[in-house]
Amino acid sequence: MSRRELLDKFASDGEERLVLSRVLDRMEAAQRRRSPECTAFLSPRERLAAEGMLRAAGRPRCLALGGYPEAERQVLLFLPDWMEEEQAAPEEYISLLRASWFREDKLTHRDFLGALMGMGVRRDTVGDLLVGEGSCDLLVLPTVAGFLQDSMTSAGRVKLRLEALPLPELRLPKQERKVLHDTVAALRLDSVLAAGFSISRSKAAQLIAAGRSAVNWQETTKADLGLKEGDVISCRG
């Protein structure tokens, strides 16, 4: 398939087309220069689209890196033919910054994202933001790490101190999980959504019809969409 055919098939809108076009740029650069080439951070939805496109393009050799195995936002690292996966050092492509503040102050993911956007930092230069008690680990592209370390002095009204650390020192906040057991008549989206979020099936159908639900980060308005084990379901509001 040609470049245009790949983008026509896998990009859902103009914004995603631009993202996927940049992914192809990096793939082609790795092949042309015979050097490792890294994309910016991709959201889960963008990564799924990119991986489908790359399979159609002949499965070029690449790694998904996010700083830790369960990272939501990841970069794709394209490998030249002479390079083995074991030779790829993640710290060359992802930098770790730790922002610290007084524990009495409370900051959230939204506070940090707002501070970054307020500084004019592009979202695709920033990976996961791991907020804990009194600190937040920021995974960023090396190209913006120095700027952030020098310039990011606060989030909201809270003063910050940033330091660069080796990637293995990353702190993963404790994940809060709740296990639910339920029985549904069929593994369709409206039934599982209603059970998972403790709402009526009619309310779940309304949310789905309004475009507020996503399966594996892809928005859908199909209440009867069939689900399988391992699917990730989200619902805004």
C-alpha atoms as a printed R data frame, in Angstrom:
    type eleno elety resid chain resno       x       y      z
1   ATOM     1    CA   MET     A     1   0.000   0.000  0.000
2   ATOM     2    CA   SER     A     2   1.170   3.515 -0.738
3   ATOM     3    CA   ARG     A     3   1.638   6.129  1.971
4   ATOM     4    CA   ARG     A     4  -1.588   7.847  0.962
5   ATOM     5    CA   GLU     A     5  -3.529   4.572  0.979
6   ATOM     6    CA   LEU     A     6  -2.238   3.747  4.463
7   ATOM     7    CA   LEU     A     7  -3.289   7.132  5.833
8   ATOM     8    CA   ASP     A     8  -6.679   6.974  4.103
9   ATOM     9    CA   LYS     A     9  -7.372   3.565  5.624
10  ATOM    10    CA   PHE     A    10  -6.158   4.021  9.199
11  ATOM    11    CA   ALA     A    11  -6.619   7.729 10.054
12  ATOM    12    CA   SER     A    12 -10.078   8.502 11.459
13  ATOM    13    CA   ASP     A    13  -9.762  12.291 11.110
14  ATOM    14    CA   GLY     A    14  -7.363  15.052 10.072
15  ATOM    15    CA   GLU     A    15  -5.615  15.209 13.434
16  ATOM    16    CA   GLU     A    16  -4.958  11.475 13.510
17  ATOM    17    CA   ARG     A    17  -3.799  11.615  9.898
18  ATOM    18    CA   LEU     A    18  -1.102  14.107 10.930
19  ATOM    19    CA   VAL     A    19  -0.013  11.864 13.822
20  ATOM    20    CA   LEU     A    20   0.185   8.786 11.589
21  ATOM    21    CA   SER     A    21   2.015  10.733  8.916
22  ATOM    22    CA   ARG     A    22   4.702  11.603 11.472
23  ATOM    23    CA   VAL     A    23   4.941   7.930 12.430
24  ATOM    24    CA   LEU     A    24   5.571   7.045  8.777
25  ATOM    25    CA   ASP     A    25   8.210   9.802  8.609
26  ATOM    26    CA   ARG     A    26  10.140   8.146 11.434
27  ATOM    27    CA   MET     A    27   9.763   4.693  9.894
28  ATOM    28    CA   GLU     A    28  11.106   5.930  6.570
29  ATOM    29    CA   ALA     A    29  13.948   7.835  8.254
30  ATOM    30    CA   ALA     A    30  15.080   4.683 10.081
31  ATOM    31    CA   GLN     A    31  15.156   2.776  6.802
32  ATOM    32    CA   ARG     A    32  16.881   5.567  4.886
33  ATOM    33    CA   ARG     A    33  19.483   6.536  7.505
34  ATOM    34    CA   ARG     A    34  19.894   3.028  8.971
35  ATOM    35    CA   SER     A    35  19.651   4.541 12.449
36  ATOM    36    CA   PRO     A    36  17.116   4.216 15.295
37  ATOM    37    CA   GLU     A    37  14.283   6.742 14.982
38  ATOM    38    CA   CYS     A    38  11.717   7.550 17.678
39  ATOM    39    CA   THR     A    39   8.221   9.020 17.434
40  ATOM    40    CA   ALA     A    40   6.638  11.413 19.886
41  ATOM    41    CA   PHE     A    41   4.388   9.980 22.595
42  ATOM    42    CA   LEU     A    42   1.205   8.381 21.284
43  ATOM    43    CA   SER     A    43  -2.080   7.979 23.113
44  ATOM    44    CA   PRO     A    44  -3.471   4.418 23.305
45  ATOM    45    CA   ARG     A    45  -5.891   5.170 20.486
46  ATOM    46    CA   GLU     A    46  -3.131   6.649 18.295
47  ATOM    47    CA   ARG     A    47  -0.869   3.693 19.051
48  ATOM    48    CA   LEU     A    48  -3.552   1.185 18.039
49  ATOM    49    CA   ALA     A    49  -4.083   3.018 14.743
50  ATOM    50    CA   ALA     A    50  -0.313   3.228 14.176
51  ATOM    51    CA   GLU     A    51   0.220  -0.461 14.894
52  ATOM    52    CA   GLY     A    52  -2.546  -1.425 12.450
53  ATOM    53    CA   MET     A    53  -1.006   0.826  9.813
54  ATOM    54    CA   LEU     A    54   2.475  -0.608 10.382
55  ATOM    55    CA   ARG     A    55   1.206  -4.169 10.025
56  ATOM    56    CA   ALA     A    56  -0.269  -3.173  6.668
57  ATOM    57    CA   ALA     A    57   3.060  -1.556  5.750
58  ATOM    58    CA   GLY     A    58   4.930  -4.832  6.242
59  ATOM    59    CA   ARG     A    59   5.588  -4.886  9.998
60  ATOM    60    CA   PRO     A    60   8.768  -2.769 10.230
61  ATOM    61    CA   ARG     A    61  10.852  -3.553 13.308
62  ATOM    62    CA   CYS     A    62   9.867  -1.285 16.161
63  ATOM    63    CA   LEU     A    63   9.467  -1.209 19.938
64  ATOM    64    CA   ALA     A    64   6.803   0.495 22.049
65  ATOM    65    CA   LEU     A    65   8.392   2.286 25.025
66  ATOM    66    CA   GLY     A    66   6.697   4.250 27.787
67  ATOM    67    CA   GLY     A    67   9.143   4.160 30.688
68  ATOM    68    CA   TYR     A    68   7.462   1.147 32.307
69  ATOM    69    CA   PRO     A    69   5.569  -1.848 30.911
70  ATOM    70    CA   GLU     A    70   2.024  -0.651 31.695
71  ATOM    71    CA   ALA     A    71   2.538   2.910 30.429
72  ATOM    72    CA   GLU     A    72  -0.538   4.368 28.769
73  ATOM    73    CA   ARG     A    73   1.308   6.812 26.517
74  ATOM    74    CA   GLN     A    74   4.201   5.324 24.570
75  ATOM    75    CA   VAL     A    75   6.671   6.145 21.823
76  ATOM    76    CA   LEU     A    76   7.466   3.862 18.895
77  ATOM    77    CA   LEU     A    77  11.166   3.253 18.313
78  ATOM    78    CA   PHE     A    78  12.023   2.051 14.801
79  ATOM    79    CA   LEU     A    79  15.108  -0.148 14.645
80  ATOM    80    CA   PRO     A    80  17.547  -0.297 11.707
81  ATOM    81    CA   ASP     A    81  18.391  -3.714 10.306
82  ATOM    82    CA   TRP     A    82  21.716  -3.925 12.180
83  ATOM    83    CA   MET     A    83  20.262  -3.204 15.644
84  ATOM    84    CA   GLU     A    84  18.860  -5.814 18.039
85  ATOM    85    CA   GLU     A    85  16.053  -5.027 20.483
86  ATOM    86    CA   GLU     A    86  18.393  -5.579 23.442
87  ATOM    87    CA   GLN     A    87  20.602  -2.726 22.222
88  ATOM    88    CA   ALA     A    88  17.797  -0.169 22.554
89  ATOM    89    CA   ALA     A    89  18.259   1.751 25.819
90  ATOM    90    CA   PRO     A    90  14.906   3.335 26.835
91  ATOM    91    CA   GLU     A    91  16.636   6.150 28.754
92  ATOM    92    CA   GLU     A    92  18.030   7.458 25.455
93  ATOM    93    CA   TYR     A    93  14.497   8.177 24.251
94  ATOM    94    CA   ILE     A    94  12.569   8.911 27.473
95  ATOM    95    CA   SER     A    95  13.653  11.170 30.325
96  ATOM    96    CA   LEU     A    96  12.416  11.063 33.919
97  ATOM    97    CA   LEU     A    97  11.775  14.259 35.886
98  ATOM    98    CA   ARG     A    98  10.507  14.215 39.472
99  ATOM    99    CA   ALA     A    99   8.520  17.208 40.716
100 ATOM   100    CA   SER     A   100   8.382  17.526 44.500
101 ATOM   101    CA   TRP     A   101   6.332  19.769 46.799
102 ATOM   102    CA   PHE     A   102   5.224  20.002 50.424
103 ATOM   103    CA   ARG     A   103   3.063  17.007 51.288
104 ATOM   104    CA   GLU     A   104   0.414  19.259 52.828
105 ATOM   105    CA   ASP     A   105  -0.451  20.531 49.351
106 ATOM   106    CA   LYS     A   106  -2.586  18.379 47.080
107 ATOM   107    CA   LEU     A   107  -1.964  18.177 43.354
108 ATOM   108    CA   THR     A   108  -3.645  16.039 40.714
109 ATOM   109    CA   HIS     A   109  -2.907  14.829 37.204
110 ATOM   110    CA   ARG     A   110  -5.074  17.682 35.900
111 ATOM   111    CA   ASP     A   111  -2.973  20.266 37.766
112 ATOM   112    CA   PHE     A   112   0.218  19.054 36.096
113 ATOM   113    CA   LEU     A   113  -1.320  18.723 32.663
114 ATOM   114    CA   GLY     A   114  -2.723  22.246 32.953
115 ATOM   115    CA   ALA     A   115   0.669  23.622 34.006
116 ATOM   116    CA   LEU     A   116   2.397  21.948 31.061
117 ATOM   117    CA   MET     A   117  -0.144  23.147 28.516
118 ATOM   118    CA   GLY     A   118   0.021  26.627 30.033
119 ATOM   119    CA   MET     A   119   3.761  26.635 29.322
120 ATOM   120    CA   GLY     A   120   3.111  25.823 25.681
121 ATOM   121    CA   VAL     A   121   4.479  22.287 25.966
122 ATOM   122    CA   ARG     A   122   3.080  19.986 23.273
123 ATOM   123    CA   ARG     A   123   1.097  17.057 24.640
124 ATOM   124    CA   ASP     A   124   2.967  14.574 22.452
125 ATOM   125    CA   THR     A   125   6.274  15.463 24.153
126 ATOM   126    CA   VAL     A   126   4.928  14.239 27.500
127 ATOM   127    CA   GLY     A   127   4.151  10.657 28.452
128 ATOM   128    CA   ASP     A   128   2.489   9.450 31.632
129 ATOM   129    CA   LEU     A   129   2.258  11.729 34.661
130 ATOM   130    CA   LEU     A   130   2.513   9.583 37.787
131 ATOM   131    CA   VAL     A   131   1.215  11.592 40.727
132 ATOM   132    CA   GLY     A   132   1.909  10.382 44.266
133 ATOM   133    CA   GLU     A   133   1.989  11.954 47.705
134 ATOM   134    CA   GLY     A   134   4.276  14.969 47.544
135 ATOM   135    CA   SER     A   135   5.781  14.114 44.166
136 ATOM   136    CA   CYS     A   136   4.971  13.482 40.528
137 ATOM   137    CA   ASP     A   137   7.155  11.561 38.086
138 ATOM   138    CA   LEU     A   138   6.982  13.020 34.584
139 ATOM   139    CA   LEU     A   139   8.031  10.929 31.598
140 ATOM   140    CA   VAL     A   140   9.031  13.263 28.765
141 ATOM   141    CA   LEU     A   141  11.024  13.394 25.562
142 ATOM   142    CA   PRO     A   142  14.673  14.337 26.126
143 ATOM   143    CA   THR     A   143  14.172  17.353 23.836
144 ATOM   144    CA   VAL     A   144  11.958  19.080 26.434
145 ATOM   145    CA   ALA     A   145  13.486  17.714 29.660
146 ATOM   146    CA   GLY     A   146  15.985  20.537 30.095
147 ATOM   147    CA   PHE     A   147  13.409  23.234 29.411
148 ATOM   148    CA   LEU     A   148  10.998  21.768 31.945
149 ATOM   149    CA   GLN     A   149  13.656  21.341 34.591
150 ATOM   150    CA   ASP     A   150  14.614  25.010 34.260
151 ATOM   151    CA   SER     A   151  11.160  26.516 33.737
152 ATOM   152    CA   MET     A   152   8.502  24.449 35.487
153 ATOM   153    CA   THR     A   153   8.419  26.053 38.916
154 ATOM   154    CA   SER     A   154   4.785  25.556 39.898
155 ATOM   155    CA   ALA     A   155   1.537  23.709 39.241
156 ATOM   156    CA   GLY     A   156  -1.447  25.844 40.103
157 ATOM   157    CA   ARG     A   157  -0.371  27.821 43.163
158 ATOM   158    CA   VAL     A   158   1.951  25.111 44.463
159 ATOM   159    CA   LYS     A   159   5.701  25.607 44.149
160 ATOM   160    CA   LEU     A   160   7.660  22.721 42.623
161 ATOM   161    CA   ARG     A   161  11.217  21.479 42.655
162 ATOM   162    CA   LEU     A   162  12.214  19.411 39.617
163 ATOM   163    CA   GLU     A   163  15.134  17.020 39.362
164 ATOM   164    CA   ALA     A   164  16.288  14.727 36.595
165 ATOM   165    CA   LEU     A   165  16.642  11.078 37.616
166 ATOM   166    CA   PRO     A   166  17.679   7.810 35.963
167 ATOM   167    CA   LEU     A   167  14.709   6.015 34.438
168 ATOM   168    CA   PRO     A   168  15.037   2.949 36.740
169 ATOM   169    CA   GLU     A   169  14.234   5.215 39.726
170 ATOM   170    CA   LEU     A   170  10.690   5.726 38.448
171 ATOM   171    CA   ARG     A   171   8.043   5.536 41.196
172 ATOM   172    CA   LEU     A   172   4.770   3.869 40.323
173 ATOM   173    CA   PRO     A   173   1.861   5.090 42.482
174 ATOM   174    CA   LYS     A   174  -0.303   2.426 44.031
175 ATOM   175    CA   GLN     A   175  -3.159   1.605 41.700
176 ATOM   176    CA   GLU     A   176  -6.625   1.501 43.210
177 ATOM   177    CA   ARG     A   177  -8.627  -1.353 41.754
178 ATOM   178    CA   LYS     A   178 -12.039  -2.777 42.505
179 ATOM   179    CA   VAL     A   179 -12.980  -6.247 41.370
180 ATOM   180    CA   LEU     A   180 -16.625  -6.656 40.372
181 ATOM   181    CA   HIS     A   181 -18.462  -9.908 39.775
182 ATOM   182    CA   ASP     A   182 -21.690  -9.844 37.820
183 ATOM   183    CA   THR     A   183 -23.724 -11.848 35.341
184 ATOM   184    CA   VAL     A   184 -24.987 -10.394 32.081
185 ATOM   185    CA   ALA     A   185 -27.310 -11.889 29.495
186 ATOM   186    CA   ALA     A   186 -24.827 -11.199 26.692
187 ATOM   187    CA   LEU     A   187 -21.333  -9.759 26.326
188 ATOM   188    CA   ARG     A   188 -22.556  -6.609 24.624
189 ATOM   189    CA   LEU     A   189 -21.403  -3.120 25.486
190 ATOM   190    CA   ASP     A   190 -24.560  -1.734 27.085
191 ATOM   191    CA   SER     A   191 -24.909  -4.748 29.400
192 ATOM   192    CA   VAL     A   192 -21.302  -4.752 30.565
193 ATOM   193    CA   LEU     A   193 -21.172  -0.963 30.876
194 ATOM   194    CA   ALA     A   194 -24.287  -0.983 33.064
195 ATOM   195    CA   ALA     A   195 -22.855  -3.723 35.283
196 ATOM   196    CA   GLY     A   196 -19.397  -2.183 35.539
197 ATOM   197    CA   PHE     A   197 -20.527   1.328 36.420
198 ATOM   198    CA   SER     A   198 -23.607   0.337 38.460
199 ATOM   199    CA   ILE     A   199 -26.121   2.124 36.256
200 ATOM   200    CA   SER     A   200 -29.250   0.983 34.455
201 ATOM   201    CA   ARG     A   201 -28.962  -0.545 31.011
202 ATOM   202    CA   SER     A   202 -31.120   2.261 29.567
203 ATOM   203    CA   LYS     A   203 -28.774   4.871 31.061
204 ATOM   204    CA   ALA     A   204 -25.780   2.979 29.649
205 ATOM   205    CA   ALA     A   205 -27.449   2.954 26.217
206 ATOM   206    CA   GLN     A   206 -27.979   6.727 26.425
207 ATOM   207    CA   LEU     A   207 -24.314   7.340 27.240
208 ATOM   208    CA   ILE     A   208 -23.204   5.105 24.380
209 ATOM   209    CA   ALA     A   209 -25.570   6.796 21.912
210 ATOM   210    CA   ALA     A   210 -24.163  10.178 23.001
211 ATOM   211    CA   GLY     A   211 -20.661   9.065 22.025
212 ATOM   212    CA   ARG     A   212 -19.362   9.064 25.591
213 ATOM   213    CA   SER     A   213 -18.216   5.453 25.689
214 ATOM   214    CA   ALA     A   214 -15.089   3.885 24.218
215 ATOM   215    CA   VAL     A   215 -13.849   0.330 23.795
216 ATOM   216    CA   ASN     A   216 -10.078  -0.045 23.629
217 ATOM   217    CA   TRP     A   217  -9.895   3.765 23.339
218 ATOM   218    CA   GLN     A   218 -12.076   3.826 20.218
219 ATOM   219    CA   GLU     A   219 -15.324   5.753 20.642
220 ATOM   220    CA   THR     A   220 -18.430   3.834 19.628
221 ATOM   221    CA   THR     A   221 -22.163   4.471 19.504
222 ATOM   222    CA   LYS     A   222 -23.106   0.788 19.086
223 ATOM   223    CA   ALA     A   223 -24.871  -0.388 22.232
224 ATOM   224    CA   ASP     A   224 -24.907  -3.980 20.952
225 ATOM   225    CA   LEU     A   225 -21.161  -4.063 20.228
226 ATOM   226    CA   GLY     A   226 -19.808  -7.501 21.134
227 ATOM   227    CA   LEU     A   227 -17.017  -7.592 23.732
228 ATOM   228    CA   LYS     A   228 -14.273 -10.094 24.491
229 ATOM   229    CA   GLU     A   229 -11.993 -10.819 27.409
230 ATOM   230    CA   GLY     A   230  -9.337  -8.139 27.886
231 ATOM   231    CA   ASP     A   231 -11.286  -5.266 26.299
232 ATOM   232    CA   VAL     A   232 -10.891  -1.907 28.035
233 ATOM   233    CA   ILE     A   233 -14.121   0.037 28.465
234 ATOM   234    CA   SER     A   234 -14.325   3.692 29.486
235 ATOM   235    CA   CYS     A   235 -17.175   6.150 29.831
236 ATOM   236    CA   ARG     A   236 -16.979   9.917 30.212
237 ATOM   237    CA   GLY     A   237 -19.235  11.414 32.869
